[in-house]
Amino acid sequence: MNFNASQIKAVTHATGPCLVLAGPGSGKTAVITKRTEYLITRRQISPYHILVVTFTKAAAYEMRTRFEQMTSKKYPGVSFGTFHAVFFTILKHAYHYTASNIAGEEVKYQFMREIIAKNRIACEDESEFASHMLSEISVLKNSGVEMQNYYPVHCGKDVFLQICTEYSRYMKDHRLIDFDDILVYTKELLEQRKDIRAAWQQKFRYIMVDEFQDINRLQYQTIRLLCGKEANLFIVGDDDQSIYRFRGSKPEFMLNFPKDFPKAQVIYLSVNYRCPKEVVQKAGNLICRNKNRFDKQMTSAGADGTAFRVSKFETVQEENKAIIELIRIQLSQGFRYSQIAVLYRTNTQPGPLIAKLMEYNLPFRTKERIPNLYEHWIAQDMKAYFRLALGSRQRKDFLRIMNRPKRYISRESLLTQEISFERWQDFYREQSWIAERIEQLQCDLKVLTRITPYAAVNYIRKAVGYDEYLTEYALSRQIPANELMETLDEIQESTKEYQKLGEWIQFTEEYTEKLKQEQQKPQDTDSISILTLHASKGLEYDIVIIPDVNEGMIPYKKAVLEEELEEERRMMYVGMTRTKKKLFLSYVETIRNKKANPSCFLSEI
């Protein structure tokens, strides 16, 4: 690789702090690996004293592999690793931890389920609630906020405090730590033990951090403890690609680096070797609207030409059909499935497109778990209503919906696996008001048999009272009711193409099975990538498609504050700069029969 002047300046930086602002496609990985070689061969630094920190195992592996290829494996001893791997090494020496002391995901989930069951915490989907609680605990640990001052999103504060306390006790009783504890304990150790801190500072005399814009407060504080007085801290990143605020990362850590290290050299890698010129210009127009950033401008090494298009569609259904056709056109032009990526703001959006890809037998893969809308407990409720309308008399179906909405029916009234309405009503012969509600349920189910799935969901919501039930449920859980309503809206929207209840149920079952199969496929198969904007960072594709560029989606509806809107803009910037050849954006005019507006970002581009 031929390095430009800025890259050479970064590679040959010798000592002291250095900030390398590396925009998309500017060759930051090559710079880090080349500088590692430079320190060893030109500055005579022992490989033993060099540490390269990354955020993912894949990035660490890539760095190590590139370095070994570059040097023909002549210089073993350089430490390449993630924050967690490096910090765990420090803990191992201090506390004699082994891998067996790290609680895996299954162990953590089991602990959490036991806590939920023990405290009889009411939740519709135990697995989902356990996942939310583990995520919240992770955010809490990485934020550095005291437990008492943290306000949870998915439950009341008292419930969260109780869960946190018991989770911590469980972990200590079993001498286990989780990945977040690795960060917390390492920082505490280095702060409290000067001798241990000095030993590791002597070991890691030259520290390089990749993707520095993703660092959180805890990681930054710990790295600063490690770099010592020499401050040979070489950081590479792009504040314009800081998109993990929910994990505690903020662009401010990078923006404040020259203040924290007044002697720091600042180097700009401003040439984009990945994207076409038009895309670089459009992405630059967008990101320059942010105020909280380093003032810089990317240029493109790519050729001129038309590589960018914005399309408008009436509905999401029309948009998805157009995406299928677009993919087919790219394939006819010689592109492979694996060269195409479709990027979404959230992981709940791709469902309808995935259904279309399945319909047309187009292979796809997902980097992260795409939630299955039809496995959501609200969808399970709708399916139970549909099955009962179609003649099911299974106890499990009755148990699911008998008090959704509240009918004050007890489980004890359903004594057999096969349920008879007559016997059920007879159980409540001395409580006629409950028997009447059972009779009304029977009448409601008869209505459902005569109407389409879309009308049936609407009947359950309005006539039966399911919307009211969701509102009451949200209030009792202290969670936003609108989120549950939106999920139900999506479920209802998915029924539009079907005329019979059984057809929709069959579709959901086939979709569920095929989604499982697709998500189990090896990542190296020739498949279209379906990703969120978050998951796309660090990747590149020949063809990038970003649908639903609408207000409420991009930027996301929850982004209200200026700092949140700026992060949304950074996310869009990241998505746009994943392409090597073509970028397609689209928006729709209606979503679930409601008027939708194009994203404000489109006017900024």
HELIX and SHEET records of a PDB file:
HELIX    1   1 ALA A    5  VAL A   11  1                                   7    
HELIX    2   2 LYS A   28  THR A   41  1                                  14    
HELIX    3   3 PRO A   47  HIS A   49  5                                   3    
HELIX    4   4 LYS A   57  THR A   71  1                                  15    
HELIX    5   5 PHE A   83  TYR A   95  1                                  13    
HELIX    6   6 ALA A   99  ASN A  101  5                                   3    
HELIX    7   7 GLU A  105  LYS A  118  1                                  14    
HELIX    8   8 GLU A  126  SER A  143  1                                  18    
HELIX    9   9 MET A  147  ASN A  149  5                                   3    
HELIX   10  10 LYS A  157  ASP A  173  1                                  17    
HELIX   11  11 PHE A  179  GLN A  192  1                                  14    
HELIX   12  12 LYS A  194  LYS A  203  1                                  10    
HELIX   13  13 PHE A  212  ASP A  214  5                                   3    
HELIX   14  14 ARG A  217  CYS A  227  1                                  11    
HELIX   15  15 ASP A  239  GLN A  241  5                                   3    
HELIX   16  16 ARG A  245  ARG A  247  5                                   3    
HELIX   17  17 PRO A  251  LEU A  255  1                                   5    
HELIX   18  18 PHE A  257  ASP A  260  1                                   4    
HELIX   19  19 LYS A  277  ILE A  287  1                                  11    
HELIX   20  20 VAL A  316  SER A  332  1                                  17    
HELIX   21  21 TYR A  337  GLN A  339  5                                   3    
HELIX   22  22 GLY A  351  GLU A  359  1                                   9    
HELIX   23  23 LEU A  373  GLU A  375  5                                   3    
HELIX   24  24 TRP A  377  ALA A  389  1                                  13    
HELIX   25  25 ARG A  395  ILE A  401  1                                   7    
HELIX   26  26 ARG A  411  SER A  413  5                                   3    
HELIX   27  27 PHE A  421  PHE A  427  1                                   7    
HELIX   28  28 SER A  432  LEU A  448  1                                  17    
HELIX   29  29 PRO A  453  TYR A  459  1                                   7    
HELIX   30  30 ILE A  460  VAL A  464  3                                   5    
HELIX   31  31 TYR A  466  ARG A  477  1                                  12    
HELIX   32  32 ALA A  481  SER A  494  1                                  14    
HELIX   33  33 LEU A  501  GLN A  519  1                                  19    
HELIX   34  34 LEU A  533  SER A  536  1                                   4    
HELIX   35  35 GLU A  562  MET A  576  1                                  15    
HELIX   36  36 CYS A  600  GLU A  604  1                                   5    
SHEET    1   A 6 SER A  79  THR A  82  0                                        
SHEET    2   A 6 ILE A  50  THR A  54  1                                        
SHEET    3   A 6 TYR A 206  VAL A 209  1                                        
SHEET    4   A 6 LEU A 233  GLY A 237  1                                        
SHEET    5   A 6 CYS A  18  ALA A  22  1                                        
SHEET    6   A 6 GLN A 265  LEU A 269  1                                        
SHEET    1   B 2 VAL A 271  ASN A 272  0                                        
SHEET    2   B 2 THR A 299  SER A 300  1                                        
SHEET    1   C 6 PHE A 308  PHE A 313  0                                        
SHEET    2   C 6 THR A 579  VAL A 588  1                                        
SHEET    3   C 6 TYR A 541  ILE A 546  1                                        
SHEET    4   C 6 ILE A 340  TYR A 344  1                                        
SHEET    5   C 6 ILE A 528  THR A 532  1                                        
SHEET    6   C 6 PHE A 364  THR A 366  1                                        
SHEET    1   D 2 THR A 590  ILE A 591  0                                        
SHEET    2   D 2 LYS A 594  LYS A 595 -1                                        
END                                                                             
